[in-house]
Amino acid sequence: MGAAAEMLGVSPAFLRALGAAKLIEPKRSSGGHRRYSRYQLRLAARARELVDQGTPVEAACRIIILEDQLAEALRINNARERPAGH
């Protein structure tokens, strides 16, 4: 967690807050350390951007979840519009 927090320029408490808000749920190593995926780190970086702009953490997490859902829906729609093999 410390390395991830340092990489993102946030505190470990910020990453714990993102976990409490259910934005990211890191895996645990055998020693109990939190392990974040690249995807989770991207979400955390986006959360930091929003919080730095004055958005409360809980609202930032909800925005990111909605952005992610929209991107997935657009991906699915685009895949349906293109016939297979094109």
C-alpha positions as CSV (number, residue, x, y, z in Angstrom):
1,M,0.0,0.0,0.0
2,G,2.8,2.4,0.8
3,A,4.4,2.0,-2.6
4,A,1.1,2.5,-4.4
5,A,0.3,5.6,-2.3
6,E,3.7,7.0,-3.0
7,M,3.4,6.3,-6.7
8,L,0.1,8.2,-6.8
9,G,1.1,10.9,-4.5
10,V,-1.6,10.1,-2.0
11,S,-1.7,8.9,1.6
12,P,-2.4,5.3,2.5
13,A,-5.6,6.6,4.2
14,F,-6.8,7.9,0.8
15,L,-6.4,4.4,-0.7
16,R,-8.2,2.9,2.3
17,A,-11.0,5.4,1.8
18,L,-11.3,4.3,-1.8
19,G,-11.6,0.7,-0.6
20,A,-14.2,1.7,2.0
21,A,-16.2,3.4,-0.8
22,K,-15.9,0.1,-2.8
23,L,-14.1,1.7,-5.7
24,I,-11.1,-0.6,-5.4
25,E,-10.6,-3.8,-3.5
26,P,-7.0,-4.9,-3.6
27,K,-5.9,-8.5,-3.4
28,R,-3.9,-9.5,-0.4
29,S,-0.4,-11.1,-0.4
30,S,0.3,-14.1,1.7
31,G,1.8,-11.6,4.2
32,G,-1.4,-9.6,4.3
33,H,-0.1,-6.7,2.2
34,R,-2.5,-5.0,-0.2
35,R,-1.7,-5.6,-3.9
36,Y,-3.2,-3.2,-6.4
37,S,-3.7,-4.0,-10.1
38,R,-2.8,-1.4,-12.8
39,Y,-6.5,-0.9,-13.4
40,Q,-7.1,-0.2,-9.7
41,L,-4.2,2.3,-9.8
42,R,-5.7,4.1,-12.8
43,L,-9.0,4.3,-10.9
44,A,-7.2,5.7,-7.8
45,A,-5.4,8.2,-9.9
46,R,-8.7,9.4,-11.4
47,A,-10.1,9.6,-7.9
48,R,-7.2,11.8,-6.9
49,E,-7.8,14.1,-9.9
50,L,-11.5,14.6,-8.9
51,V,-10.7,15.0,-5.2
52,D,-8.0,17.6,-6.1
53,Q,-10.7,19.5,-7.9
54,G,-12.8,19.6,-4.8
55,T,-15.1,16.6,-5.2
56,P,-15.7,14.6,-2.0
57,V,-14.2,11.1,-2.0
58,E,-17.6,9.3,-2.0
59,A,-18.8,11.4,-4.9
60,A,-15.6,10.9,-6.8
61,C,-15.9,7.2,-6.5
62,R,-19.5,7.2,-7.7
63,I,-18.5,9.3,-10.7
64,I,-15.7,6.9,-11.6
65,I,-18.0,3.9,-11.3
66,L,-20.5,5.6,-13.6
67,E,-17.7,6.6,-16.1
68,D,-16.6,3.0,-16.1
69,Q,-20.1,1.7,-16.7
70,L,-20.6,4.1,-19.5
71,A,-17.3,3.1,-21.2
72,E,-18.3,-0.5,-21.0
73,A,-21.7,0.1,-22.4
74,L,-20.2,2.1,-25.3
75,R,-17.7,-0.7,-25.9
76,I,-20.5,-3.3,-26.1
77,N,-22.6,-1.1,-28.4
78,N,-19.7,-0.5,-30.7
79,A,-19.0,-4.2,-30.9
80,R,-22.7,-4.9,-31.8
81,E,-22.6,-2.2,-34.5
82,R,-19.6,-3.8,-36.3
83,P,-20.4,-7.1,-38.0
84,A,-18.0,-10.0,-37.1
85,G,-14.9,-10.0,-39.2
86,H,-14.9,-6.2,-39.9
